[in-house]
Amino acid sequence: MDQLIYTPIWNKYRPAILQLMVAAAQSPQQYKLSAHEFKGLNPKEKGGYSFTLQAFKGRAQNNIKKSQVAHDLLNVLEQSKKASELMEIDTYEFKMDKQFNLVITKLEATV
């Protein structure tokens, strides 16, 4: 998983994702991504774009080994000072479905 195929897309959407992370404090946020952008970068991918990533302190809290898309998103988030600050305090869930809807939820802090 060293290729970082999807990094250009995640970098493009990073400002929107950061805004959604901040807004997720109130309620889950949704953003429609462009299917053709993902498919254009990796046409061989057989519909495995959907994923769930739970991130806290810059690390995945769930297993994302099988998802290059989630892996690359986490990599981009780690490079963002704002995202790192947000994930330092709270756990965020990033969920993308087969229709390329990205839902960002701030999870309740577990004490």
C-alpha positions as CSV (number, residue, x, y, z in Angstrom):
1,M,0.0,0.0,0.0
2,D,2.8,2.4,-0.7
3,Q,1.5,3.7,-4.0
4,L,-0.8,6.5,-2.7
5,I,-2.8,6.3,-5.9
6,Y,-5.7,8.4,-4.6
7,T,-3.6,11.1,-2.9
8,P,-4.2,13.7,-5.7
9,I,-8.0,13.4,-5.3
10,W,-7.9,13.6,-1.5
11,N,-5.6,16.7,-1.7
12,K,-8.0,18.3,-4.0
13,Y,-10.9,17.7,-1.6
14,R,-8.9,18.4,1.6
15,P,-10.2,21.9,2.2
16,A,-13.8,20.6,2.0
17,I,-13.0,17.6,4.2
18,L,-11.5,19.9,6.8
19,Q,-14.6,22.1,6.8
20,L,-16.8,19.0,7.2
21,M,-14.7,17.7,10.1
22,V,-15.2,21.0,11.9
23,A,-19.0,21.0,11.1
24,A,-19.3,17.4,12.2
25,A,-19.1,18.6,15.8
26,Q,-22.8,19.5,15.4
27,S,-24.0,16.6,13.2
28,P,-22.7,14.1,10.6
29,Q,-21.7,15.8,7.3
30,Q,-22.0,14.5,3.8
31,Y,-20.2,15.3,0.6
32,K,-20.6,13.8,-2.9
33,L,-17.4,12.9,-4.6
34,S,-16.9,12.3,-8.3
35,A,-16.8,8.7,-9.2
36,H,-15.0,9.4,-12.5
37,E,-12.0,10.9,-10.6
38,F,-11.5,7.7,-8.6
39,K,-12.1,5.4,-11.6
40,G,-9.8,7.5,-13.7
41,L,-6.9,7.1,-11.4
42,N,-7.4,3.3,-10.9
43,P,-9.6,1.8,-13.6
44,K,-8.6,-1.8,-12.5
45,E,-10.3,-1.3,-9.1
46,K,-13.3,-3.6,-9.0
47,G,-15.8,-1.5,-7.1
48,G,-13.8,-1.5,-3.9
49,Y,-14.0,2.2,-3.3
50,S,-16.4,2.1,-0.4
51,F,-14.7,2.1,3.0
52,T,-15.0,3.1,6.7
53,L,-12.1,4.7,8.4
54,Q,-12.1,5.7,12.0
55,A,-9.2,7.9,12.8
56,F,-7.8,9.2,16.1
57,K,-4.5,10.8,16.8
58,G,-3.5,10.3,13.1
59,R,-4.0,6.5,13.2
60,A,-6.7,4.3,11.9
61,Q,-8.7,2.8,14.8
62,N,-10.1,0.1,12.5
63,N,-8.6,-2.2,9.9
64,I,-8.1,-0.4,6.5
65,K,-5.5,-2.7,5.1
66,K,-7.7,-3.8,2.3
67,S,-8.7,-0.2,1.3
68,Q,-6.1,1.8,-0.7
69,V,-8.7,4.6,-0.9
70,A,-9.0,4.9,3.0
71,H,-5.2,4.5,3.4
72,D,-4.5,7.4,1.1
73,L,-7.2,9.6,2.8
74,L,-5.5,8.9,6.2
75,N,-2.1,9.8,4.7
76,V,-3.5,13.2,3.4
77,L,-5.2,13.9,6.7
78,E,-1.9,13.2,8.6
79,Q,-0.2,15.9,6.5
80,S,-2.8,18.5,7.4
81,K,-2.1,20.5,10.6
82,K,-5.8,21.3,11.1
83,A,-6.9,17.6,10.6
84,S,-4.2,16.5,13.0
85,E,-5.4,19.0,15.6
86,L,-9.0,17.8,15.3
87,M,-8.0,14.1,15.4
88,E,-5.8,14.7,18.4
89,I,-8.9,15.4,20.5
90,D,-11.7,13.4,18.8
91,T,-12.2,10.3,16.8
92,Y,-13.6,10.9,13.3
93,E,-15.4,8.4,11.1
94,F,-15.0,8.7,7.3
95,K,-17.4,6.5,5.4
96,M,-17.7,6.4,1.6
97,D,-20.4,4.3,0.0
98,K,-20.6,2.8,-3.5
99,Q,-22.3,6.1,-4.8
100,F,-19.2,8.0,-3.6
101,N,-21.0,9.8,-0.8
102,L,-18.5,10.7,1.9
103,V,-20.0,10.9,5.4
104,I,-17.9,12.4,8.1
105,T,-19.0,11.8,11.7
106,K,-17.4,13.0,14.9
107,L,-17.7,10.0,17.2
108,E,-18.5,10.4,20.9
109,A,-15.3,10.5,23.0
110,T,-14.8,7.2,24.9
111,V,-13.5,7.8,28.3
